[in-house]
Amino acid sequence: MGFGSYDESEQKDQDVDTDEDDAVNVHENDHDGEVSIEGDADTDDLVGRLSEMRDDDD
């Protein structure tokens, strides 16, 4: 077989275990709440500072 080819017989009759007990519950640790940010800088100041930091890296 060449690179990238596969044996079609390997693709037939594949058993997949779909045991529900092993499933991940993505909502198990959901939290309701609020987020607050303390600081005096507004968005324009923060974006400006980020631009300066990126320029410093060059």
N, C-alpha and C positions, 0 to 999 in steps of 0.2 A: 504494500500500500504506500502511496505517496503522502507527502505532507498535506494535512488538512482533510484527508479522506477518512471514512469510518466504515465499519462493518455494519450493514443494515440489520443483520441478525441480532446485534447487541441492543438495538432499539426496540425490538418487539417484546411484548408481554412483560413489561417492567412492573413489578409490584411496588407500590408506594404506600408506606405506612402513614396513615393520616389519623393517628391517635390524638383525639381532642385533648387528652389530659396533658400532653406535652406542649400544647400551644401557649404562646406568650400573650398575656393579657396586657395590652398597651395602655389600658385605662386604670390599671391597678393602683397607680400612685398619682392620680390626677389631683390637683390642688386648685382651689379657688382662692383668689387673693388679689392684692394690689402690689404694684411696684412703684417705688418712688426713688427719685434721684436727687441727691443733695449737691448743690453747686451753683455758682453764680454765672457760669459760662452759658451762652446761648448756642444754638446749633451752628450759626455762622462762625463763631469763635472756635468751636471744636473742629469744624471742617477745615478752617484755616490752619489750625495747629497740626492736624493730620497731614495736610499738604506740606507744611514745613518739615515734618518728620520724614516724609517720603523723599523730599528734595535732599535732605541731609544724607540719606542712604546712597544716593547716586554719586 
